[in-house]
Amino acid sequence: MRLMSALFENAVASIRMGIEDYQSQDAFRDISAVRNYYAGVLLLAKEALVQCFPEEDPDVILAAKVRPVAKGERLVMEAEGTATVDFANIGRRLKDFGVHIDVGRLEELRRIRNDIEHKYSTAKPKVIKRAIAKGFPVIAELFRVLNKGPAINLEEAWTAMLATTELYEAELARARATLAPIHWHSRVIGRAKFECPECSSELVIQEDPSNTSQDDAHLACEACGTMILETATFFETLVDQELGAECYIRAKETGEDGPVFGCPSCNRATFIEDEWTCANCGYGLPDVTGRCEVCGTNIPVSDLLADPDRLLCSYHEYLAQKDD
């Protein structure tokens, strides 16, 4: 357990230092960026290997070479020497363990790093920065394999990484894919642009991408690590984002409410007029046509929400009460 912790902590420290160097405008820090960042990614990959079989000997899991050794009547594997798995084999070993990472994204960086270590690199600063940025999605995927939040562990470094178009677009596609299986109570929620209430990032994910129920969805922000606990407030904001302008125009031009109303079940301004349903809790008006039984006039949604069993328009309701 101590080795796993040390691997992860060293990986995070190296990546953070590498990103600090990567952000620097000083071209002389590019060498440091390559060394720290490259070392951090490999350490993170090694941690992923160990995490696959946490009860096994990490020395054997990470060994460059292993050998079978007889222990009485048992055959066990032992590490041969002290060398650990290198870049050339780490991707293969991860794959053997059922973890598929695109280590090819690190190939250019590996070549630059080897040039630096063994002679010198002629790569220009822009090429070096591009090689580093190309590996950002690999780090994001390794953090997911480890079930750890990159925003929490990398902090400012993660923010800097997300500033690159390639990583952001990859993370945005993944975030939207986690939300895709959910059966939303309203089409309005389904088409809305999700944004973190803390940092305004669109990298809002569903923590369990296999869940299909809106009521059971647990949402979080991949950019800043915020857990969206007040989902009712979040959905209310989305409804206002989508229909708030229409509500304002209707009130200004006609003096009428709608197309959003307060839901009598959850008390949120999330009941959608043309869907007869609450976008937050799913409450719907039961067995109503929305028309007066006498004259066929539409009964206002506000009246139906106040009295779901209402069958008459305001005029005929008045006449019926007058006759009584």
C-alpha positions in Angstrom: 0.0 0.0 0.0 2.9 2.4 0.8 4.4 1.8 -2.7 1.1 2.5 -4.4 0.7 5.7 -2.4 4.3 6.7 -3.1 3.9 6.0 -6.8 0.7 8.1 -7.1 2.1 11.0 -5.0 5.3 11.1 -7.0 3.4 10.9 -10.3 1.2 13.8 -9.3 4.1 15.9 -8.1 6.1 15.3 -11.3 3.1 16.1 -13.6 2.4 19.3 -11.7 6.0 20.4 -11.9 6.1 19.5 -15.6 2.9 21.5 -16.3 4.4 24.5 -14.4 7.4 24.3 -16.7 5.2 23.8 -19.7 3.3 27.0 -18.9 6.5 29.0 -18.6 7.5 31.4 -21.3 11.2 30.5 -20.6 12.4 28.2 -23.4 15.1 26.8 -21.0 12.4 25.2 -18.9 11.2 23.1 -21.7 13.8 20.4 -20.8 12.6 20.3 -17.3 9.0 20.2 -18.6 9.8 17.1 -20.7 11.6 15.3 -17.9 9.1 15.9 -15.2 6.0 15.4 -17.2 7.2 12.3 -18.9 8.3 10.8 -15.6 4.9 11.7 -14.1 2.9 9.9 -16.8 5.0 6.8 -16.5 4.6 6.7 -12.7 0.9 7.2 -13.1 0.8 4.3 -15.6 2.8 2.1 -13.1 0.3 3.0 -10.4 -2.5 1.9 -12.7 -0.7 -1.4 -13.1 -0.4 -2.0 -9.4 -4.0 -1.0 -8.8 -5.2 -3.7 -11.1 -4.0 -6.3 -8.6 -3.6 -4.5 -5.3 -3.2 -7.7 -3.3 -0.2 -8.9 -5.4 3.5 -8.0 -5.0 4.0 -4.6 -6.7 7.6 -5.5 -7.3 6.6 -8.4 -9.5 3.8 -6.4 -11.3 6.3 -3.6 -12.2 9.4 -5.7 -12.9 10.9 -5.5 -16.3 11.6 -9.2 -16.1 10.0 -11.9 -14.0 11.0 -15.6 -13.6 9.2 -18.7 -12.3 10.6 -19.9 -9.0 9.7 -23.2 -7.2 8.5 -22.7 -3.6 8.1 -26.2 -2.3 5.3 -27.6 -4.5 4.2 -24.2 -5.6 5.4 -22.2 -8.6 5.6 -18.5 -8.0 6.8 -15.5 -10.1 9.5 -13.3 -8.8 11.1 -10.1 -10.0 14.4 -10.6 -11.8 16.7 -7.7 -11.1 15.5 -4.2 -10.0 14.6 -2.7 -13.4 11.0 -1.8 -13.8 8.8 -1.9 -16.9 9.8 0.8 -19.4 7.8 2.8 -21.9 8.2 0.2 -24.7 6.4 -2.4 -22.6 4.1 -0.5 -20.3 1.3 -0.1 -22.8 1.4 -3.8 -23.6 1.3 -4.8 -19.9 -1.6 -2.4 -19.3 -3.4 -4.1 -22.2 -2.6 -7.5 -20.8 -4.2 -6.3 -17.5 -7.4 -5.2 -19.4 -6.5 -1.5 -19.4 -6.4 0.1 -22.9 -4.5 3.4 -23.0 -3.3 5.2 -26.2 0.4 5.3 -25.3 1.1 6.2 -28.9 0.2 9.8 -27.9 3.4 9.8 -25.9 5.7 8.5 -28.7 6.8 12.0 -29.9 7.5 13.1 -26.3 9.5 9.9 -25.7 11.7 10.6 -28.6 12.4 14.2 -27.4 13.0 13.0 -23.9 15.5 10.3 -25.1 17.3 12.9 -27.2 17.6 15.2 -24.1 18.9 12.4 -21.9 21.4 10.9 -24.4 22.6 13.8 -26.4 20.5 16.9 -27.1 17.2 17.8 -28.7 16.8 20.0 -31.7 13.0 20.2 -31.2 11.7 23.8 -31.1 9.7 25.0 -28.1 6.4 24.8 -30.0 7.1 21.2 -31.0 7.9 20.3 -27.4 4.8 21.9 -26.0 2.7 20.1 -28.7 4.3 16.8 -27.7 3.4 17.4 -24.1 -0.1 18.5 -24.8 -0.7 15.5 -27.0 -0.4 13.3 -23.9 -3.0 15.1 -21.8 -5.8 12.7 -22.7 -3.6 9.8 -21.6 -3.3 11.4 -18.1 -7.1 12.0 -18.0 -7.7 8.3 -18.9 -5.2 7.0 -16.3 -6.9 9.1 -13.6 -10.2 7.5 -14.5 -8.6 4.0 -14.3 -7.4 4.9 -10.9 -10.8 6.3 -9.9 -9.3 9.5 -8.8 -10.2 13.1 -9.7 -7.7 15.0 -11.8 -9.1 18.3 -10.7 -8.7 17.5 -7.0 -5.2 16.1 -7.3 -3.6 18.2 -10.1 -5.4 21.5 -9.1 -4.1 24.4 -11.2 -2.2 22.0 -13.5 -5.5 20.3 -14.5 -7.0 23.7 -15.3 -4.0 24.5 -17.5 -4.3 21.2 -19.3 -8.0 21.8 -20.0 -7.1 25.0 -21.7 -5.8 23.0 -24.6 -8.4 22.4 -27.2 -7.6 18.7 -27.8 -8.1 17.7 -24.2 -11.1 19.9 -23.6 -12.9 18.5 -26.6 -12.1 14.9 -25.6 -13.4 15.5 -22.1 -16.5 17.3 -23.3 -17.4 14.4 -25.6 -16.9 12.0 -22.7 -19.0 14.2 -20.4 -21.9 14.3 -22.8 -21.6 10.6 -23.4 -22.2 10.0 -19.7 -25.4 12.0 -19.8 -26.7 10.5 -23.0 -28.4 7.4 -21.4 -30.6 9.4 -19.0 -34.3 9.6 -19.7 -35.0 13.2 -18.9 -38.4 14.2 -17.5 -38.5 17.0 -20.1 -37.1 17.6 -23.6 -36.1 21.0 -22.2 -33.5 19.4 -19.9 -32.3 17.1 -22.7 -31.4 19.9 -25.0 -30.0 22.3 -22.4 -26.3 23.2 -22.1 -25.1 21.9 -18.8 -22.7 24.2 -16.9 -21.1 23.8 -13.5 -22.7 26.2 -11.0 -19.2 26.9 -9.5 -16.9 27.4 -12.5 -19.3 27.5 -15.5 -17.5 24.7 -17.3 -19.5 22.4 -19.6 -17.6 19.4 -18.3 -20.6 18.1 -16.2 -20.6 14.4 -16.0 -22.9 11.7 -14.6 -20.8 9.7 -12.2 -22.5 6.4 -13.1 -22.7 6.5 -16.9 -24.9 3.4 -16.9 -27.7 5.0 -15.0 -30.8 6.0 -17.1 -32.9 7.7 -14.4 -32.9 11.4 -13.9 -33.9 11.0 -10.3 -30.9 8.8 -9.6 -28.4 10.8 -11.6 -25.4 12.1 -9.5 -23.7 15.0 -11.3 -20.2 16.4 -10.9 -17.9 18.8 -12.7 -14.7 17.3 -14.2 -13.1 20.7 -14.5 -13.2 21.8 -10.8 -14.3 18.7 -9.0 -17.6 20.2 -7.7 -20.4 17.7 -6.8 -23.7 19.1 -7.9 -25.8 18.2 -4.9 -28.7 20.6 -5.4 -29.9 19.0 -8.6 -33.4 20.6 -8.2 -31.8 24.0 -8.3 -29.6 22.9 -11.2 -32.5 21.8 -13.3 -34.5 24.9 -12.4 -31.6 27.0 -13.7 -31.5 25.0 -16.9 -35.3 25.6 -17.4 -34.8 29.3 -16.9 -31.9 29.3 -19.2 -34.0 27.7 -22.0 -37.4 29.3 -21.4 -36.8 32.4 -19.2 -36.7 34.8 -22.2 -40.0 33.4 -23.5 -41.6 33.8 -20.0 -40.5 37.4 -20.0 -41.9 38.2 -23.4 -45.2 36.5 -22.7 -45.6 38.4 -19.4 -44.7 41.7 -21.0 -46.9 41.3 -24.1 -49.9 39.5 -22.7 -49.7 39.8 -19.0 -50.0 36.0 -18.7 -47.8 33.5 -17.0 -46.1 30.6 -18.8 -44.7 28.6 -20.5 -43.1 27.7 -17.1 -45.1 27.3 -14.0 -44.4 26.4 -10.4 -44.8 22.6 -9.8 -47.3 21.7 -7.0 -45.2 18.6 -6.2 -41.7 19.9 -5.8 -42.4 23.6 -5.6 -39.9 24.4 -8.3 -40.4 26.7 -11.3 -40.0 23.7 -13.6 -43.5 22.7 -14.8 -43.4 23.0 -18.7 -46.7 24.0 -20.2 -46.6 22.2 -23.6 -45.3 19.0 -22.0 -47.8 18.9 -19.1 -44.8 17.7 -17.0 -42.4 19.0 -14.4 -38.8 19.0 -15.7 -37.4 18.5 -12.2 -39.5 15.8 -10.5 -41.6 14.4 -13.4 -44.9 15.3 -11.9 -47.6 15.3 -14.6 -51.3 16.4 -14.7 -53.4 13.2 -14.4 -56.0 12.3 -17.0 -56.8 15.8 -18.3 -57.6 17.0 -21.7 -56.9 20.7 -20.9 -60.2 21.7 -22.5 -63.5 22.8 -21.0 -66.1 20.0 -21.1 -68.8 22.5 -22.1 -67.2 24.8 -24.7 -63.9 23.2 -25.5 -61.9 26.3 -24.5 -58.4 25.6 -23.3 -58.2 25.6 -19.5 -55.1 27.6 -18.4 -52.4 25.4 -17.0 -52.2 27.6 -13.9 -55.9 26.6 -13.1 -55.2 22.9 -13.7 -52.2 23.0 -11.5 -54.3 24.6 -8.7 -57.0 22.0 -9.3 -56.0 18.9 -11.4 -59.6 17.6 -11.5 -60.9 20.8 -13.0 -63.1 20.2 -16.1 -64.5 23.7 -16.8 -63.1 26.9 -18.1 -63.2 30.0 -15.9 -66.5 31.2 -17.5 -68.4 27.9 -17.1 -66.9 27.4 -13.7 -68.3 30.7 -12.7 -71.8 29.8 -14.1 -71.7 26.4 -12.3 -70.9 28.1 -9.0 -73.5 30.7 -9.6 -76.2 28.0 -10.3 -75.2 26.3 -7.0 
